[in-house]
Amino acid sequence: MSMKFRYIIRAAFLFATLRLAGQTPDSTTAVQTLDSLYKVVREITPKAQYERAEEICARAAVIAENTFGINSGPYGNYNYVHTYVKLMSGKYEEALPYAIRARELMAKHYGPEDITYARSVNNLAICYRNLDNYEAAEPLYLESLGIRERKAGKENADYAMALNNMGNYYYVIGKYLEAEKLHLEARAIRNRVLPEGHPDYLLSLFNLANIYSDLGNYEEGEKLFLQVKSIEEKFPEKSRKEYGQTLNNLGNLYRRAGNYARAEEMLTASLAVREEVLGKKHADYFQSLENLGIVYRRKKEFEKAEGIFLECVQNSLEKNGEKSGDYARSMHNLANIYLDTGRYPEAQQLCEKAIDITTEVYGVHYYQHRAILSSLAKSYFEQNNQVAWKSTLYRLRDLGHTETEDAKKFLSPHELEVFVNEKGGFTLDHSLLQYAWNTGGKEVAGDCYNELLYFKGLQLSAGDFRRVNTTTDSSLTAKYDSLKIIHRQIARQYSIPNSRRDHQKLIKLEETSNLLEKELVRVISGFGENNIKIDYKQVQKTLKSGETAVEFTHFMEPNELKVVYAAFVLFYGDTTVSYLPLFLEEKLEALLNRVGDNANATNSLYATRSGELLDATPVYGTDMYNLIWRPIDSLLRAKSVKTVY
C-alpha cells in the first residue's frame, strides 16, 4: 500500500429500468418499490455504506422472487444490482454468482444485443478480472464493447465506460500501450459528450496519469493529476473522497520523482481530506499516513516519521491483529527509522518479528519479505554480528533470484526494468557489494562477480519476449500471452495468505505453466536460453594467457549513504576474483559538471593530448584515467595483460 499506486477501477453501473409486459397492479407496485430501493443503493454505495446497501438488496431479493419468480427479468435486475454492491465493496468472489445469474437472465429476457445485457457482461468481466481469471475476462470485455458499439455507436458515455474497463484490464496484465490507447479514446469521447467536471472524465484523466506514472513518465503524469485536482477543486461537492485519492497519488508521484517537498504538501493535504471524509480508522487514511511517513524518512525528518509509523503499527495491530501483512509492514517501516537513528537492537527485534509473521502467514513469497530481510541484515552489521549478517545476505541473494526468475516469466522488458530498479538495482539488493566494501572484498568477490553476471542476464531476458513477438505464428504468440497471464495468476496466489490460497488451483496453474514453457522451448529457437546461469569460473575457463575480464558496478555505501564505484577483475590462471574499490560518484559528477554540455569539452574527457581536440578546450582525459582506470591499469601491467574484456 505504501509503495504502490492504488489503481481505481470504477464499476460505473447504469441500472436497467424494469420492463414488463401485461403488468398487474401488484407487479406495478413491486416495480416501483424495487426502483426506489435501487435508487437508494445507487446513492449510498459510492459512500461506502455497504452494510445498508446489502440490507436493501436483501429486501429487493424477496420482492423480486415473490412477485416475479427467480427466473424473471426483475430477478435478473436484482442480481445485477447486488453484483454492483459486491464489486464496489471489493468482495469479488461473493459477486461472481450474482454476476453469472444476472447475465443469464438478462440474455433470456432482454436478448444478447441489448445494452442492459452488455452491462451485465461487463460486470461479470470485472469479477473475473479481479479474481485473476484473465482468460474468462477478456472475451467478456470484448463482447460488451462490441454490443455497445453496434447498438449505440461510439459517441456516448456507455461506450466510453466499456473502453475504460477494457483499458483497466490491459493495464493489470501489463499491456500498457493497449491500455493507454483505450484510455485516450475514452477520454476523448468523454470530453465531447459529458459536462465539465463529470466524474467519468476525471476517471479517464486519473487512469492515464497512473499509467504514465508507472511508466516513469512523471512529467505527463503530473500534468494529468494536476488537471484532475483542478477540476475536483472546482466541483468539491461531487468528488471530495476522490479528491483525497488524487492528492495521495500526486504525492506518490512526486515522491517517486524525488520531489519530497511537493510530495509532503500533497500527502498532508490528502491526509486532511481523508480524515474529514472517511475518518482516522479508514484504510485510505492510513494509506496517506504511511506514504507521508516514507516522505519524512526520505527528508531525514526522523522524529516526524517515527510518530507516524508508531501510529500505523498501533492501528494495524488493532484492526488486523498480529498475524497480518499490514502489521508486519508497519513494524518494518518503524524498524527503518530505528536503523536511521542508531537504535539497532530495537530495529533487529522489530525485523525479526516481522519476518516471523510474513513467513508464517505468506511464506517467503510475501512482496516485502526481502525488504525486511535487508533491514535485518543491516541491524546485524551495525551491531557487529558478522555471522548473522553474512547468513542473512545469502538468504537475500537466493530469495532475490527466486523472486526475479518468477517475475521474468510474466513481465515485459520495460516492466522487468522497473521491477529491478524499484527493488534496488543490482540483483535487487546491494548487500553483498556493501559487504565487499566493508571487508575488502576477498571473501565474497566471487559471489559479487556472479551477481553482476546474473544482473546482465536480467538485461538479456527480453530475448524471449522479442523472439515470440517477431514470430509470424499467431498461435505461439497466444500461448506466450497465456503463459504470462498464468504466471501473474501464480504470483497473485503467492501474494495472499497461505490459509486463503486455492492450493489446487495453484498446482494446476504451475502444471499448465510447465507444459506451455516446454512447448515454447520446443518450437521457438533460443527460447529460455537466457535463463541459464553463468558463474565466474566458467568465464575464467574461457580466458587465454594475457587476457582479463573486468566488471564495473556501483552501489550505495552503507555508512555514508553515498554511491560508490568498484571493479571486479578476473585474470587468466587465477582461481579467485580480484576486487578494487574505485571512487565516490560525486567525484565523477564533479568532473562531468566541469565539462557541461559542450561537445568538444565532452570529447576532452577521453583525450590525453590537446592535439586530439578541435580547439583549445582543456584536456580532462588524464583526470578521467586517474579516476577510473589507473587502479586497474597497475594491476593489469603486473599481470602482463594485453587484452581486456
TAWOCOR-V27242 format. One record per residue. N is the residue number from 0. RES is the residue in one letter. PSI is psi in degrees with one decimal (* if undefined). OMEGA is omega as a letter, one per 30 degrees, with the letter a starting at -180 (* if undefined). D_LAST is the distance of its C-alpha to the last C-alpha in Angstrom with 2 decimals. Layout:
n=(N,N)
res=(RES,RES)
psi=(PSI,PSI)
omega=(OMEGA,OMEGA)
d_last=(D_LAST,D_LAST)
//
This chain:
n=(0,1,2,3,4,5,6,7,8,9,10,11,12,13,14,15,16,17,18,19,20,21,22,23,24,25,26,27,28,29,30,31,32,33,34,35,36,37,38,39,40,41,42,43,44,45,46,47,48,49,50,51,52,53,54,55,56,57,58,59,60,61,62,63,64,65,66,67,68,69,70,71,72,73,74,75,76,77,78,79,80,81,82,83,84,85,86,87,88,89,90,91,92,93,94,95,96,97,98,99,100,101,102,103,104,105,106,107,108,109,110,111,112,113,114,115,116,117,118,119,120,121,122,123,124,125,126,127,128,129,130,131,132,133,134,135,136,137,138,139,140,141,142,143,144,145,146,147,148,149,150,151,152,153,154,155,156,157,158,159,160,161,162,163,164,165,166,167,168,169,170,171,172,173,174,175,176,177,178,179,180,181,182,183,184,185,186,187,188,189,190,191,192,193,194,195,196,197,198,199,200,201,202,203,204,205,206,207,208,209,210,211,212,213,214,215,216,217,218,219,220,221,222,223,224,225,226,227,228,229,230,231,232,233,234,235,236,237,238,239,240,241,242,243,244,245,246,247,248,249,250,251,252,253,254,255,256,257,258,259,260,261,262,263,264,265,266,267,268,269,270,271,272,273,274,275,276,277,278,279,280,281,282,283,284,285,286,287,288,289,290,291,292,293,294,295,296,297,298,299,300,301,302,303,304,305,306,307,308,309,310,311,312,313,314,315,316,317,318,319,320,321,322,323,324,325,326,327,328,329,330,331,332,333,334,335,336,337,338,339,340,341,342,343,344,345,346,347,348,349,350,351,352,353,354,355,356,357,358,359,360,361,362,363,364,365,366,367,368,369,370,371,372,373,374,375,376,377,378,379,380,381,382,383,384,385,386,387,388,389,390,391,392,393,394,395,396,397,398,399,400,401,402,403,404,405,406,407,408,409,410,411,412,413,414,415,416,417,418,419,420,421,422,423,424,425,426,427,428,429,430,431,432,433,434,435,436,437,438,439,440,441,442,443,444,445,446,447,448,449,450,451,452,453,454,455,456,457,458,459,460,461,462,463,464,465,466,467,468,469,470,471,472,473,474,475,476,477,478,479,480,481,482,483,484,485,486,487,488,489,490,491,492,493,494,495,496,497,498,499,500,501,502,503,504,505,506,507,508,509,510,511,512,513,514,515,516,517,518,519,520,521,522,523,524,525,526,527,528,529,530,531,532,533,534,535,536,537,538,539,540,541,542,543,544,545,546,547,548,549,550,551,552,553,554,555,556,557,558,559,560,561,562,563,564,565,566,567,568,569,570,571,572,573,574,575,576,577,578,579,580,581,582,583,584,585,586,587,588,589,590,591,592,593,594,595,596,597,598,599,600,601,602,603,604,605,606,607,608,609,610,611,612,613,614,615,616,617,618,619,620,621,622,623,624,625,626,627,628,629,630,631,632,633,634,635,636,637,638,639,640,641,642,643,644)
res=(M,S,M,K,F,R,Y,I,I,R,A,A,F,L,F,A,T,L,R,L,A,G,Q,T,P,D,S,T,T,A,V,Q,T,L,D,S,L,Y,K,V,V,R,E,I,T,P,K,A,Q,Y,E,R,A,E,E,I,C,A,R,A,A,V,I,A,E,N,T,F,G,I,N,S,G,P,Y,G,N,Y,N,Y,V,H,T,Y,V,K,L,M,S,G,K,Y,E,E,A,L,P,Y,A,I,R,A,R,E,L,M,A,K,H,Y,G,P,E,D,I,T,Y,A,R,S,V,N,N,L,A,I,C,Y,R,N,L,D,N,Y,E,A,A,E,P,L,Y,L,E,S,L,G,I,R,E,R,K,A,G,K,E,N,A,D,Y,A,M,A,L,N,N,M,G,N,Y,Y,Y,V,I,G,K,Y,L,E,A,E,K,L,H,L,E,A,R,A,I,R,N,R,V,L,P,E,G,H,P,D,Y,L,L,S,L,F,N,L,A,N,I,Y,S,D,L,G,N,Y,E,E,G,E,K,L,F,L,Q,V,K,S,I,E,E,K,F,P,E,K,S,R,K,E,Y,G,Q,T,L,N,N,L,G,N,L,Y,R,R,A,G,N,Y,A,R,A,E,E,M,L,T,A,S,L,A,V,R,E,E,V,L,G,K,K,H,A,D,Y,F,Q,S,L,E,N,L,G,I,V,Y,R,R,K,K,E,F,E,K,A,E,G,I,F,L,E,C,V,Q,N,S,L,E,K,N,G,E,K,S,G,D,Y,A,R,S,M,H,N,L,A,N,I,Y,L,D,T,G,R,Y,P,E,A,Q,Q,L,C,E,K,A,I,D,I,T,T,E,V,Y,G,V,H,Y,Y,Q,H,R,A,I,L,S,S,L,A,K,S,Y,F,E,Q,N,N,Q,V,A,W,K,S,T,L,Y,R,L,R,D,L,G,H,T,E,T,E,D,A,K,K,F,L,S,P,H,E,L,E,V,F,V,N,E,K,G,G,F,T,L,D,H,S,L,L,Q,Y,A,W,N,T,G,G,K,E,V,A,G,D,C,Y,N,E,L,L,Y,F,K,G,L,Q,L,S,A,G,D,F,R,R,V,N,T,T,T,D,S,S,L,T,A,K,Y,D,S,L,K,I,I,H,R,Q,I,A,R,Q,Y,S,I,P,N,S,R,R,D,H,Q,K,L,I,K,L,E,E,T,S,N,L,L,E,K,E,L,V,R,V,I,S,G,F,G,E,N,N,I,K,I,D,Y,K,Q,V,Q,K,T,L,K,S,G,E,T,A,V,E,F,T,H,F,M,E,P,N,E,L,K,V,V,Y,A,A,F,V,L,F,Y,G,D,T,T,V,S,Y,L,P,L,F,L,E,E,K,L,E,A,L,L,N,R,V,G,D,N,A,N,A,T,N,S,L,Y,A,T,R,S,G,E,L,L,D,A,T,P,V,Y,G,T,D,M,Y,N,L,I,W,R,P,I,D,S,L,L,R,A,K,S,V,K,T,V,Y)
psi=(-37.5,-24.0,-7.2,152.7,138.9,119.8,105.6,130.7,107.7,129.1,-42.4,57.4,129.0,117.4,141.4,142.0,133.8,132.0,114.0,142.9,143.2,50.4,142.7,166.6,-39.6,-42.6,-34.9,-43.8,-41.4,-41.7,-45.4,-40.3,-44.9,-44.1,-39.3,-41.8,-43.3,-31.1,-40.7,-43.1,-43.9,-31.3,-38.4,-25.5,-44.6,-16.2,11.5,25.2,66.0,-36.9,-43.9,-38.8,-39.7,-41.3,-41.5,-39.6,-38.7,-40.6,-42.8,-36.8,-42.9,-45.4,-46.1,-41.4,-47.8,-33.4,-39.1,-20.4,160.8,-3.3,19.1,165.6,-45.4,-33.4,-32.8,-39.6,-38.8,-45.5,-35.8,-47.1,-40.3,-33.8,-44.9,-47.9,-45.2,-43.5,-43.1,-27.8,1.7,14.0,75.8,-38.1,-39.4,-29.8,-29.9,-51.1,-33.5,-40.1,-40.7,-44.7,-39.3,-45.4,-43.4,-47.7,-33.1,-40.5,-40.6,-43.6,-27.4,-18.8,155.0,0.1,12.7,144.6,-37.6,-41.4,-41.9,-39.1,-37.2,-35.5,-43.3,-42.3,-39.7,-38.6,-41.0,-40.8,-53.2,-40.6,-42.5,-13.5,10.9,20.3,74.0,-33.2,-36.4,-30.8,-46.2,-48.6,-30.0,-43.3,-45.4,-38.5,-47.1,-42.8,-43.1,-42.4,-45.6,-40.1,-42.6,-37.9,-36.9,-1.4,-170.4,-18.7,62.5,159.4,-31.6,-44.4,-39.4,-37.2,-37.4,-40.2,-43.0,-47.6,-37.4,-39.1,-39.5,-39.2,-47.7,-35.6,-45.8,-36.5,7.1,10.6,77.3,-36.7,-42.5,-41.0,-45.6,-45.1,-45.6,-40.9,-33.6,-41.4,-42.8,-41.6,-44.4,-42.7,-47.6,-34.9,-30.7,-34.9,-11.2,152.4,162.0,136.8,4.8,136.8,-28.1,-36.7,-41.5,-36.0,-41.1,-44.9,-43.5,-46.5,-40.1,-41.0,-39.8,-39.5,-49.6,-37.9,-43.5,-24.7,-0.2,8.7,72.3,-32.4,-47.0,-38.9,-43.5,-43.9,-43.8,-42.5,-39.9,-33.9,-43.4,-46.4,-43.6,-42.4,-41.2,-32.8,-25.9,-27.9,64.6,-27.2,-19.1,-24.1,39.8,-44.9,-44.4,-32.4,-40.2,-37.5,-40.6,-46.0,-39.9,-47.7,-35.9,-40.7,-40.1,-38.9,-47.2,-37.1,-45.9,-29.6,-3.9,8.7,81.4,-29.1,-46.8,-34.3,-45.3,-42.7,-47.8,-42.2,-34.5,-42.6,-40.8,-42.4,-43.6,-42.7,-44.4,-33.8,-42.3,-43.7,-39.0,-22.1,164.3,-2.1,-3.2,146.6,-35.0,-34.5,-42.7,-22.6,-49.9,-38.1,-46.0,-42.0,-38.4,-38.2,-39.4,-39.3,-43.5,-36.9,-43.2,-32.4,0.2,27.3,74.5,-32.2,-43.9,-44.1,-41.2,-43.8,-41.0,-46.2,-28.9,-41.0,-40.9,-41.4,-47.9,-42.9,-43.5,-40.3,-45.2,-38.2,-40.3,-10.9,177.8,-28.7,65.8,150.5,-36.1,-42.0,-42.7,-42.2,-41.0,-41.4,-37.8,-42.3,-41.9,-39.3,-38.0,-34.2,-41.1,-36.2,-42.0,-28.4,12.5,15.0,68.7,-42.5,-38.2,-39.9,-44.0,-45.4,-43.8,-42.3,-42.6,-39.4,-41.1,-40.1,-42.5,-42.3,-50.3,-35.1,-42.9,-43.4,-41.7,-21.8,-173.8,1.1,-2.4,135.4,-19.8,7.6,-45.6,-37.6,-39.6,-42.0,-39.3,-42.9,-38.4,-41.8,-42.0,-38.6,-37.2,-43.5,-45.4,-23.4,9.8,30.2,80.2,-37.7,-49.1,-36.8,-51.0,-40.7,-41.5,-34.5,-42.6,-30.0,-42.3,-45.7,-50.1,-41.2,-37.3,-40.4,-44.5,-46.2,-41.3,-41.5,-37.6,-43.7,-36.3,-26.0,-18.8,-0.8,143.6,167.2,-42.9,-44.3,-38.7,-40.0,-45.2,-42.9,-48.7,-45.1,-41.8,-24.0,-1.7,15.8,-146.9,96.3,35.8,4.3,142.4,3.4,-42.4,-40.4,-40.2,-36.1,-43.8,-42.0,-39.0,-19.5,2.2,-8.9,-17.0,-41.8,-33.2,11.9,-42.0,-41.8,-39.1,-42.6,-43.1,-39.0,-38.1,-40.1,-39.5,-41.5,-39.7,-35.9,-35.1,-41.1,-24.5,-5.5,-10.2,-7.7,-45.2,-41.8,-46.0,-40.0,-43.4,-41.6,-6.0,-2.0,150.0,-2.1,104.2,-28.0,-34.8,-40.5,-42.1,-40.1,-38.4,-41.0,-40.8,-39.2,-43.5,-41.0,-41.8,-40.9,-29.4,-39.0,-39.7,-45.7,-38.5,-42.9,-40.4,-15.0,-7.9,158.5,149.6,-41.0,-21.4,0.4,146.5,90.7,-33.0,-41.0,-40.1,-43.2,-44.5,-41.6,-44.0,-36.0,-44.2,-40.1,-46.0,-41.0,-43.7,-42.2,-43.1,-39.4,-41.1,-38.8,-37.7,-36.4,-15.0,117.9,126.1,-3.8,129.0,-3.8,-27.3,-7.8,-7.8,130.0,137.6,139.3,171.2,-26.7,-35.9,-40.4,-43.9,-36.2,-23.0,-13.6,145.3,170.2,133.7,8.2,153.4,157.8,129.9,133.0,120.9,151.2,165.4,153.2,172.8,120.2,129.6,-22.2,-52.9,-8.7,42.8,149.9,131.2,157.1,146.6,164.9,145.2,126.9,132.0,119.2,152.7,132.7,-16.6,151.8,-2.1,169.3,135.9,139.6,132.3,108.6,137.2,-76.8,165.2,143.2,-30.9,-27.9,-38.9,-42.2,-40.4,-40.0,-42.3,-36.8,-32.6,-32.2,-41.4,-148.5,-1.5,129.8,-44.4,-39.8,-36.2,-41.7,-30.7,-18.9,-26.4,8.8,150.1,-5.4,151.7,-23.5,-16.8,-6.6,159.2,-16.3,-159.9,24.7,135.8,150.4,124.7,4.5,-37.9,-41.4,-42.8,-42.6,-47.5,-35.2,-46.9,-45.7,-27.0,-45.4,-33.9,-39.9,-42.4,-35.6,-39.5,-40.4,-38.1,-25.6,4.7,43.4,135.0,-23.2,129.2,128.3,*)
omega=(a,a,a,l,l,a,a,l,a,l,l,a,l,a,l,l,a,a,a,l,l,a,l,l,a,a,l,l,l,l,l,l,l,l,l,l,a,l,l,l,a,a,a,a,l,l,l,l,a,a,l,l,l,l,l,l,l,l,a,a,a,a,a,a,a,a,a,a,a,l,a,l,l,l,l,l,l,l,l,a,a,l,l,a,a,a,a,l,l,a,a,l,l,a,a,a,l,a,l,a,l,l,a,a,l,l,a,a,a,l,a,l,a,a,l,l,l,l,l,l,l,a,l,l,l,l,a,a,a,l,l,l,a,l,l,a,a,l,l,l,a,l,a,a,a,l,a,l,a,a,a,a,a,a,l,a,a,l,l,l,l,l,a,a,l,l,l,l,l,l,a,a,l,l,a,a,l,l,l,a,a,l,l,l,l,l,a,l,a,l,a,a,a,l,a,l,a,a,l,l,l,l,l,l,a,a,l,l,l,l,a,l,a,l,l,l,a,a,l,l,l,a,a,l,l,l,l,a,a,a,l,l,l,a,a,a,a,a,a,l,l,l,l,l,l,l,l,a,l,l,l,l,l,l,a,l,l,l,a,l,l,l,l,a,a,a,l,l,l,l,a,a,a,l,a,a,a,a,a,l,a,a,a,l,a,l,l,a,a,l,l,l,l,l,l,l,l,l,a,l,a,a,l,a,a,l,l,a,l,l,l,l,a,a,l,l,a,a,a,a,a,a,a,l,l,a,l,a,l,l,l,l,l,l,l,l,l,l,a,a,l,l,a,l,l,l,l,a,l,a,l,l,l,l,l,a,a,l,a,a,a,a,a,a,l,a,l,a,a,l,l,l,l,l,l,l,a,l,l,a,a,l,l,l,a,a,a,a,a,l,a,l,a,l,l,a,a,l,l,l,l,a,a,l,l,a,a,a,a,l,l,l,l,a,l,l,l,l,a,a,a,l,l,l,a,a,l,l,a,a,a,l,l,l,l,a,a,a,a,l,a,a,a,a,l,l,l,l,l,l,l,l,l,l,l,l,l,a,l,a,l,a,l,a,a,a,a,a,l,l,l,a,a,a,l,l,l,l,l,l,l,l,l,l,l,l,l,l,l,l,l,l,a,a,l,a,l,a,a,l,l,a,l,l,a,l,a,l,a,l,l,l,a,l,l,l,l,a,l,l,a,a,a,a,l,a,l,a,a,l,l,a,l,l,a,l,l,l,a,a,a,a,l,l,a,a,l,l,a,l,l,l,l,a,a,l,a,a,a,a,l,l,a,l,a,l,l,a,a,a,l,l,l,l,l,l,l,a,l,l,a,a,l,l,a,l,l,l,l,l,l,l,l,a,a,a,a,a,a,l,l,l,a,l,a,a,l,l,a,a,a,a,a,l,a,l,l,l,l,a,l,l,l,l,a,a,a,a,a,a,l,a,a,l,a,l,a,a,a,a,l,a,a,l,*)
d_last=(43.74,42.43,38.93,39.75,41.98,45.12,45.39,49.10,50.43,54.00,56.24,58.68,61.28,64.28,67.20,69.23,72.90,75.07,76.79,79.83,82.60,86.18,85.71,88.42,89.37,87.57,84.38,84.58,84.86,81.96,79.78,80.68,79.98,76.58,75.62,76.63,74.61,71.50,71.93,71.81,68.70,67.02,67.92,67.04,63.91,61.61,63.04,61.72,65.28,64.22,66.91,69.66,68.07,67.97,71.66,72.55,70.65,72.63,75.86,74.75,73.93,77.46,79.08,77.00,77.57,81.28,82.16,79.98,78.45,74.91,74.37,75.38,73.62,74.46,72.92,69.76,69.81,70.15,67.04,65.24,66.18,65.36,61.89,61.44,62.43,60.17,57.12,57.74,58.01,54.75,56.52,54.80,55.80,59.39,59.24,58.19,61.62,63.38,60.96,61.39,65.18,65.29,63.42,65.69,68.89,67.77,67.05,70.45,72.54,70.73,68.84,65.15,65.15,66.58,64.69,65.76,64.29,61.02,60.86,61.45,58.62,56.34,57.35,56.57,53.11,52.54,53.62,51.22,48.32,48.89,49.19,45.80,47.56,45.65,46.70,50.31,49.81,48.23,51.04,53.61,52.02,51.99,55.60,56.80,55.08,56.60,60.12,60.07,58.98,61.68,64.44,63.90,61.25,58.26,60.01,60.99,59.81,59.89,57.38,55.15,55.26,54.19,51.21,50.42,50.53,48.42,45.87,45.85,45.22,42.17,40.88,41.21,39.34,36.47,37.44,37.34,37.75,40.83,42.13,41.79,43.58,46.50,46.91,46.93,49.65,51.60,51.44,52.75,55.64,56.55,56.54,59.10,61.37,61.40,63.09,61.23,59.89,60.06,57.87,56.37,55.03,53.61,51.99,50.11,48.86,47.93,46.01,44.07,43.27,41.86,39.67,38.23,37.79,35.92,33.63,32.94,35.13,37.12,38.86,40.45,41.19,42.89,44.96,46.32,47.01,48.88,50.90,51.84,52.74,54.94,56.85,57.36,58.77,61.15,62.43,62.23,64.97,62.93,59.55,59.73,57.76,55.12,54.92,53.77,50.96,49.92,49.78,47.74,45.14,45.01,44.52,41.64,40.04,40.35,38.96,35.85,35.47,35.89,39.36,41.13,44.34,45.04,43.97,46.53,49.17,48.81,48.58,51.57,53.54,52.49,53.63,57.00,57.57,56.69,58.92,61.75,61.37,60.12,60.87,58.78,58.56,56.89,53.31,52.46,53.70,51.35,48.46,48.98,49.71,46.48,44.44,46.24,45.47,41.74,42.09,44.03,41.33,38.70,41.14,41.54,45.25,45.25,49.04,49.52,46.69,48.18,51.59,50.27,48.32,51.32,53.38,50.87,50.88,54.68,54.97,52.55,54.46,57.81,56.78,54.55,55.12,52.65,51.08,49.31,45.87,47.32,48.60,45.30,43.42,46.02,45.73,41.95,42.37,44.88,42.66,39.94,42.56,43.47,39.84,39.72,42.97,42.39,44.69,42.29,44.85,46.34,42.97,42.20,45.59,45.20,41.71,42.87,45.90,43.93,41.54,44.62,46.15,43.20,42.55,46.22,46.81,43.60,41.42,37.79,37.29,39.05,36.95,37.17,36.82,33.24,34.05,36.95,34.90,32.45,35.46,36.88,33.74,34.07,37.73,36.94,34.38,36.87,39.51,37.27,37.55,34.21,35.05,36.02,33.11,30.44,32.36,32.52,28.79,28.13,30.96,29.31,25.97,27.73,30.09,27.40,25.68,29.11,30.04,26.93,27.20,30.81,30.12,27.54,30.39,32.57,30.65,29.63,26.12,27.67,29.63,26.63,24.90,28.17,28.56,25.25,25.86,29.44,28.58,26.46,22.94,20.30,21.66,25.00,25.23,23.87,25.84,23.28,21.20,24.52,25.38,22.29,23.27,26.81,26.32,23.44,21.10,21.44,23.54,21.53,17.88,17.13,19.14,17.43,13.94,15.81,17.46,14.40,13.38,17.03,17.13,14.48,16.76,19.64,18.30,18.14,21.61,23.29,22.62,25.93,27.72,26.69,27.51,30.94,31.72,31.09,33.34,36.84,38.40,40.11,40.95,37.29,36.70,39.80,38.62,35.28,37.28,39.57,36.72,35.45,39.05,39.60,36.63,38.04,41.32,39.74,38.09,41.52,43.24,40.92,41.59,45.28,47.04,47.33,51.08,50.88,48.23,49.37,47.96,49.31,47.68,44.36,44.54,45.43,42.61,40.00,41.55,41.52,37.90,36.90,38.95,37.47,33.87,34.69,36.32,33.44,30.99,33.48,33.97,30.79,27.86,24.75,26.76,25.63,22.42,20.38,22.49,20.79,19.15,15.96,15.66,13.31,15.29,14.49,10.70,11.56,13.79,11.36,9.54,11.50,13.05,11.26,7.68,6.16,4.59,6.15,8.67,11.25,14.75,18.32,21.64,25.29,26.34,29.35,31.90,31.75,30.45,27.97,24.43,21.88,18.12,16.05,12.61,11.87,9.85,9.74,10.54,11.78,15.46,15.72,17.56,16.98,14.51,14.78,15.93,16.24,18.70,18.19,20.95,23.55,23.06,26.38,25.02,22.47,25.35,27.62,25.34,25.02,28.77,29.53,27.87,29.58,29.60,30.09,27.65,27.92,27.50,24.34,22.99,23.95,21.29,18.73,21.24,21.94,25.35,28.18,28.40,25.43,27.58,30.51,32.86,33.39,31.08,29.90,26.40,24.30,20.97,21.76,22.51,19.28,17.34,19.59,19.19,15.47,13.63,16.38,16.39,12.77,13.31,16.34,14.70,12.06,15.08,17.06,14.77,14.59,10.82,10.28,6.74,3.78,0.00)
//
